Amino acid sequence: MNGKRSLAHRISFFLSGGRTTSIKPFVLHKCDNPLCCNPSHLYSGDHRDNMDDMRERGRGRGPLGEDNHKAKLTNLDVLCIRKLYDEKEMTCRAIAKAFYISNQMVSFIGLRRNWTHI
């Protein structure tokens, strides 16, 4: 379209008279089917509309932290690891051994790259 590659649903939306703006630049699906090109199932929206739609339909990230069934640590463990890491009371290896996790995980938690929601 206009010499550029574009997704089929966007082309269908534009060919049916739909328009996007700088305020609402996305073409979203009412039917929750990414392959759908039916113009009556498409509407324009902004990033927030897209994220709200994702959450309403249960497509967001799964549970975070200790709410995740695969978590080995609790929120309290993470806070303790960060305290030990920040105060340099123990080495990463010693912290990792105490909490049964890897040295790298200790570093990621200490640098706030993991468990960022806490």
C-alpha positions in Angstrom: 0.0 0.0 0.0 1.6 3.3 -1.1 4.7 1.4 -2.0 5.1 -0.1 1.5 4.3 -3.5 3.0 1.3 -3.5 5.3 -0.7 -6.1 7.2 -3.9 -7.4 5.4 -6.3 -6.3 8.1 -4.9 -2.7 7.9 -5.4 -2.7 4.1 -8.9 -4.0 4.5 -9.7 -1.3 7.0 -8.4 1.5 4.8 -10.1 0.1 1.6 -13.4 0.1 3.5 -13.1 3.8 4.3 -11.6 3.4 7.8 -8.9 5.9 8.8 -6.3 6.1 11.5 -5.0 9.3 13.0 -1.9 10.3 15.0 -4.0 10.0 18.1 -5.5 6.6 17.2 -2.9 4.9 14.9 -3.7 1.2 15.5 -6.2 -1.0 13.7 -7.8 -3.3 16.3 -10.0 -6.4 16.1 -13.4 -6.6 17.7 -13.5 -10.4 17.0 -10.1 -11.1 18.7 -8.9 -13.0 15.5 -5.6 -11.5 14.3 -6.1 -13.1 10.8 -9.5 -11.5 10.3 -9.8 -8.9 7.5 -13.6 -8.3 7.8 -13.8 -4.4 7.9 -16.9 -4.6 10.2 -14.7 -6.3 12.8 -12.0 -3.6 12.7 -11.7 -0.2 14.4 -9.0 2.4 15.1 -7.6 2.9 18.5 -4.5 4.0 20.4 -1.9 2.0 22.4 -4.0 2.2 25.6 -7.1 0.8 23.8 -4.9 -2.0 22.5 -3.5 -2.9 25.9 -6.9 -2.6 27.6 -8.3 -5.0 24.9 -5.4 -7.4 25.5 -6.0 -7.5 29.3 -9.8 -7.8 29.0 -9.4 -10.8 26.7 -6.8 -12.5 29.1 -3.9 -12.2 26.7 -1.6 -10.2 29.0 1.3 -11.6 31.0 0.6 -14.3 33.5 0.9 -13.9 37.2 4.1 -12.2 38.5 6.4 -13.1 41.3 5.2 -15.5 44.0 1.8 -15.7 42.3 3.4 -17.6 39.5 3.2 -21.3 40.1 6.8 -21.7 38.9 8.3 -19.2 41.4 11.0 -20.5 43.7 11.1 -17.3 45.7 8.6 -15.3 47.7 8.4 -11.5 47.7 10.0 -11.5 51.1 12.9 -13.6 49.8 13.5 -11.1 47.0 13.5 -8.2 49.4 16.0 -10.0 51.6 18.2 -10.9 48.6 18.2 -7.2 47.5 19.2 -6.1 51.0 22.1 -8.6 51.2 23.2 -7.7 47.7 23.0 -3.9 48.3 24.8 -4.1 51.6 27.4 -6.5 50.2 27.2 -8.6 53.3 27.5 -11.8 51.3 28.8 -12.8 47.9 26.4 -13.6 45.1 27.5 -17.2 45.3 26.7 -17.4 49.1 23.3 -15.7 48.6 22.5 -18.1 45.7 23.4 -21.1 47.8 21.3 -19.9 50.7 18.2 -19.4 48.5 18.8 -22.3 46.1 19.0 -20.1 43.0 21.8 -19.3 40.5 24.4 -16.6 40.9 23.0 -14.9 37.8 19.5 -14.8 39.3 21.0 -13.1 42.4 22.6 -10.5 40.2 19.4 -9.9 38.2 17.4 -9.5 41.4 20.0 -7.2 43.0 20.3 -5.1 39.9 16.5 -5.0 39.7 16.3 -6.7 36.3 14.1 -9.4 37.6 11.1 -9.2 40.0 10.8 -5.6 39.0 7.2 -5.4 40.2 8.5 -5.3 43.8 
